[in-house]
Amino acid sequence: MEETQFKNPLLKAFLRELEHWELYKQYCESPSEWLKKLLDERFVQFYIRIRAIAYFSKIIYFTARHFDMERRKYEKRYVLTLDSSSNDGNGSKNEGYNSFKEMIVDESATTRFQEKLSHELNQYIQHPRLFKAIQSLNERQQQILYLAYVINISDTEISKKLNVTQQAISKSKNNALAKVRRLINA
């Protein structure tokens, strides 16, 4: 006999386990009351296990659905300010941004990256006279030239980074370049 002759999927699953199949074959070859009772007990245990698995599967499924529905309802009801849309008050959206969170810039991330690159403009200079001229600049002027020419940041971005006006950055950069030209030509 083979297990495929059974139509009941529960019985098929029961007999797919080798121990149960062997017990069933043994009972078919020599039927006895003791084997029948043992087979029945094993089937009852198997059936209880399957029912428990089915029960817990349904509980997990419906609990997960309920949790998800409650979470979505909560998120819809209590939208975080950073997650809410970035309307400017007139009903029009701020260009390129869907939420306030997207408008936040992490300046520390770029700062740490640039610090690892190297703070000093001197490391990028090979000409000895230019190197000496750059060394004669104060630290602020060196930093501005580094950000402007090595990192390639605009004067406006540099002014935001250093918390000074854009005009102060332009003036400091022009003074530094004039000093470098003067020292190279001397």
Buried (B, 14 or more C-beta within 10 A) or exposed (E): EEBEEBEEEEBEBBBEEEEBBEBBEBBEEEEEEEBEEBBEEBBEEBBEEEEEEEEEEEEEEEEEEEEEEEEEEEEEEEEEEEEEEBEEEEEEEBEEEEBBEEEEEEEEEBEEEBEEEEBBBBEBBEEEEBBBBBEEBEEBBBBBBBBBEBBEBEBEBBBBBBEBEBEBBBEBBEBBBEBBEEBEEE
